[in-house]
Amino acid sequence: MADYDFDLLVIGAGSGGVRAARVAAELGARVAVIESGKVGGTCVNAGCVPKKLLVYAAEFARAFADAPGYGYAHVTPAFDWPRLIAHKDREIARLNQVYERALQTAGVALLRGYARFEDEHTVSIGARRVSGRFILLAVGSAPRKSDIPGGELAITSDEVFSLARLPERVTLVGAGYIGLEFAGMFRALGAVTQLVHHRDQILSHFDHDVREHMAGVLRKQGMDVRCGVEVRRIERARAGQGLIAELSDGSSVLSDLVLFAIGRAPRTAGIGLPEIGIELDDDGAVRVDEYGRSSIEHVFAVGDCNGGTTLTPIAIAEGQAVARTMFGPAPVPIEHRNVPTAVFSLPAIAHVGMTEEEAREGGRELDVYRSQFTPLKHALSGRDEQCLVKLVVDRRTQRVLGCHMVGADAPEIIQGLAIAVHMGATKADFDRTLGLHPTAAEEFVTLRRAVR
Ligand SMILES: Cc1cc2nc3c(=O)[nH]c(=O)nc-3n(C[C@H](O)[C@H](O)[C@H](O)COP(=O)(O)OP(=O)(O)OC[C@H]3O[C@@H](n4cnc5c(N)ncnc54)[C@H](O)[C@@H]3O)c2cc1C
């Protein structure tokens, strides 16, 4: 057998790469991870973690606004964006260290620099060359940029986390989960917020009741939600008073910041993949089989770069599976069923399992249960914001196929329900479960009459 520097070379120390490296090392492999940026990848540095910290900051603003109903005097607290960003940076730096230590403890070598393929088993990092018996692509994805005139005046999610000041007026382009999270955060922190979406409804791929409900909630919050329009051009307003985004319906919006959240593209360009025969799809994602294996037997791809669902737990699960396939006793197929998903908007959205539309595909008959109600907290806060809970049930088997929620703590609640859905719980199981009172979550076990 040929002699390689490492049993496994991992390109990318993000969620998928780090997990794969650690599991492979535990299984006895000699592993190196190559990273051009900060250890921890998108989730830690420019995704889940910093995003959630900013959303927490925005939740305080909502709590201050709700407090007078609970007997507190009206206050307009002084808010310091640079201070928030500095505290967030400190926490991210701590997490970078935690990740680095975890690699070190596992005996994984960390090689700093940008990796490019030289041949099927060799990668260059600047002038250095390293070889691996297996190579794992865990290079993640990057925000898509707009190529409209003036598109360079806009930012993407990557830059939000280091903005020098909180903008007074923000235009979010794209109402997917990332767009909605930043829109909610900026709105709660006091910015005039406009949401521009090219489809006729926000949040494609979510349940239609959730999409409608949430659009209504955002409009009630005073957000300008414009669907079915695109941004055609961006230019500076006269006298430097912000940016004007011209829309396809002939209207325009003025703001201090335009943020494109129009999706992400796999970071697979420029590293020599087609040159060594690795097949990519039309979006540039690495084509993989059910084991995460690319068109080259010993090169695998996990996480955002393989065109699957772009979520941290997916990248982690795939990293673990491919490491076991390479170095464990038997190949482990990658399978994702009932993936719980959250949008950390304000209020939050979460679901597990099928949307009503997905469940109806193939003519399946359904019982749909839904409740819209004012959460107890808002009885005194006076906030005009309703919760939505919804169950999608297979009429024949009575299995719960999907649980959906819009409301405070929805992600925490849906994580628990995901276990039940995963285990194949029926509506009768939900009905037999005692409620935990008084909570919003108890609605899930007290839904008695199908609405459809
Ligand atoms: C704003 C935002 C919010 C998000 N929120 C959530 C959330 O709430 N929940 C959730 O589950 N997911 C969320 N995600 C998605 C999640 O962050 C990603 O799905 C996850 O990080 C993907 O992990 P990965 O290992 O595939 O790639 P990444 O974590 O992106 O890691 C890839 C790494 O590879 C490195 N790299 C790339 N090319 C090279 C090269 N040639 N040489 C060396 N190194 C290289 C990069 O620097 C990077 O560190 C969010 C993403 C964004 C952008």
The ligand as an SDF file (V2000), in Angstrom:
LIG
                    3D

 53 58  0  0  0  0  0  0  0  0999 V2000
  -26.2020   33.4130    9.3040 C   0  0  0  0  0  0  0  0  0  0  0  0
  -26.3040   31.9160    9.4420 C   0  0  0  0  0  0  0  0  0  0  0  0
  -27.0600   31.3760   10.4590 C   0  0  0  0  0  0  0  0  0  0  0  0
  -27.1510   30.0000   10.5880 C   0  0  0  0  0  0  0  0  0  0  0  0
  -27.9210   29.5060   11.5950 N   0  0  0  0  0  0  0  0  0  0  0  0
  -28.0340   28.1700   11.7510 C   0  0  0  0  0  0  0  0  0  0  0  0
  -28.8050   27.6400   12.8280 C   0  0  0  0  0  0  0  0  0  0  0  0
  -29.4120   28.3700   13.6100 O   0  0  0  0  0  0  0  0  0  0  0  0
  -28.8500   26.2950   12.9630 N   0  0  0  0  0  0  0  0  0  0  0  0
  -28.1980   25.4470   12.1050 C   0  0  0  0  0  0  0  0  0  0  0  0
  -28.2690   24.2350   12.2780 O   0  0  0  0  0  0  0  0  0  0  0  0
  -27.4650   25.9300   11.0760 N   0  0  0  0  0  0  0  0  0  0  0  0
  -27.3690   27.2690   10.8880 C   0  0  0  0  0  0  0  0  0  0  0  0
  -26.5990   27.7680    9.8640 N   0  0  0  0  0  0  0  0  0  0  0  0
  -25.9610   26.8160    8.9180 C   0  0  0  0  0  0  0  0  0  0  0  0
  -24.6890   26.2320    9.4950 C   0  0  0  0  0  0  0  0  0  0  0  0
  -23.8510   27.2530    9.9580 O   0  0  0  0  0  0  0  0  0  0  0  0
  -23.9850   25.4040    8.4230 C   0  0  0  0  0  0  0  0  0  0  0  0
  -24.9100   24.4830    7.8730 O   0  0  0  0  0  0  0  0  0  0  0  0
  -22.8010   24.6360    8.9860 C   0  0  0  0  0  0  0  0  0  0  0  0
  -21.8730   25.5050    9.5850 O   0  0  0  0  0  0  0  0  0  0  0  0
  -22.1120   23.8560    7.8490 C   0  0  0  0  0  0  0  0  0  0  0  0
  -20.9860   23.1910    8.3410 O   0  0  0  0  0  0  0  0  0  0  0  0
  -19.8520   22.6770    7.3480 P   0  0  0  0  0  0  0  0  0  0  0  0
  -18.9350   21.8520    8.1580 O   0  0  0  0  0  0  0  0  0  0  0  0
  -20.4700   22.0900    6.1550 O   0  0  0  0  0  0  0  0  0  0  0  0
  -19.1220   24.0030    6.8380 O   0  0  0  0  0  0  0  0  0  0  0  0
  -18.4970   25.2150    7.6320 P   0  0  0  0  0  0  0  0  0  0  0  0
  -18.8840   25.2200    9.0460 O   0  0  0  0  0  0  0  0  0  0  0  0
  -18.7920   26.4260    6.8380 O   0  0  0  0  0  0  0  0  0  0  0  0
  -16.9300   24.9210    7.5770 O   0  0  0  0  0  0  0  0  0  0  0  0
  -16.2040   24.9910    6.4120 C   0  0  0  0  0  0  0  0  0  0  0  0
  -14.7960   25.4120    6.7440 C   0  0  0  0  0  0  0  0  0  0  0  0
  -13.9480   25.1370    5.6490 O   0  0  0  0  0  0  0  0  0  0  0  0
  -12.9810   26.1590    5.5230 C   0  0  0  0  0  0  0  0  0  0  0  0
  -12.4960   26.1140    4.1490 N   0  0  0  0  0  0  0  0  0  0  0  0
  -13.2230   26.2750    3.0100 C   0  0  0  0  0  0  0  0  0  0  0  0
  -12.4490   26.0700    1.9300 N   0  0  0  0  0  0  0  0  0  0  0  0
  -11.2060   25.7670    2.3970 C   0  0  0  0  0  0  0  0  0  0  0  0
   -9.9670   25.4280    1.7670 C   0  0  0  0  0  0  0  0  0  0  0  0
   -9.8890   25.3280    0.4440 N   0  0  0  0  0  0  0  0  0  0  0  0
   -8.8980   25.1960    2.5430 N   0  0  0  0  0  0  0  0  0  0  0  0
   -8.9870   25.2670    3.9020 C   0  0  0  0  0  0  0  0  0  0  0  0
  -10.1280   25.5570    4.5530 N   0  0  0  0  0  0  0  0  0  0  0  0
  -11.2290   25.8000    3.8150 C   0  0  0  0  0  0  0  0  0  0  0  0
  -13.7570   27.4080    5.8730 C   0  0  0  0  0  0  0  0  0  0  0  0
  -12.8990   28.4530    6.2880 O   0  0  0  0  0  0  0  0  0  0  0  0
  -14.6550   26.9110    7.0150 C   0  0  0  0  0  0  0  0  0  0  0  0
  -14.0630   27.1120    8.2630 O   0  0  0  0  0  0  0  0  0  0  0  0
  -26.4640   29.1410    9.7060 C   0  0  0  0  0  0  0  0  0  0  0  0
  -25.6660   29.6810    8.6890 C   0  0  0  0  0  0  0  0  0  0  0  0
  -25.5980   31.0500    8.5510 C   0  0  0  0  0  0  0  0  0  0  0  0
  -24.7490   31.6350    7.4650 C   0  0  0  0  0  0  0  0  0  0  0  0
  1  2  1  0
  2  3  1  0
  2 52  2  0
  3  4  2  0
  4  5  1  0
  4 50  1  0
  5  6  2  0
  6  7  1  0
  6 13  1  0
  7  8  2  0
  7  9  1  0
  9 10  1  0
 10 11  2  0
 10 12  1  0
 12 13  2  0
 13 14  1  0
 14 15  1  0
 14 50  1  0
 15 16  1  0
 16 17  1  0
 16 18  1  0
 18 19  1  0
 18 20  1  0
 20 21  1  0
 20 22  1  0
 22 23  1  0
 23 24  1  0
 24 25  2  0
 24 26  1  0
 24 27  1  0
 27 28  1  0
 28 29  2  0
 28 30  1  0
 28 31  1  0
 31 32  1  0
 32 33  1  0
 33 34  1  0
 33 48  1  0
 34 35  1  0
 35 36  1  0
 35 46  1  0
 36 37  1  0
 36 45  1  0
 37 38  2  0
 38 39  1  0
 39 40  1  0
 39 45  2  0
 40 41  1  0
 40 42  2  0
 42 43  1  0
 43 44  2  0
 44 45  1  0
 46 47  1  0
 46 48  1  0
 48 49  1  0
 50 51  2  0
 51 52  1  0
 52 53  1  0
M  END
$$$$
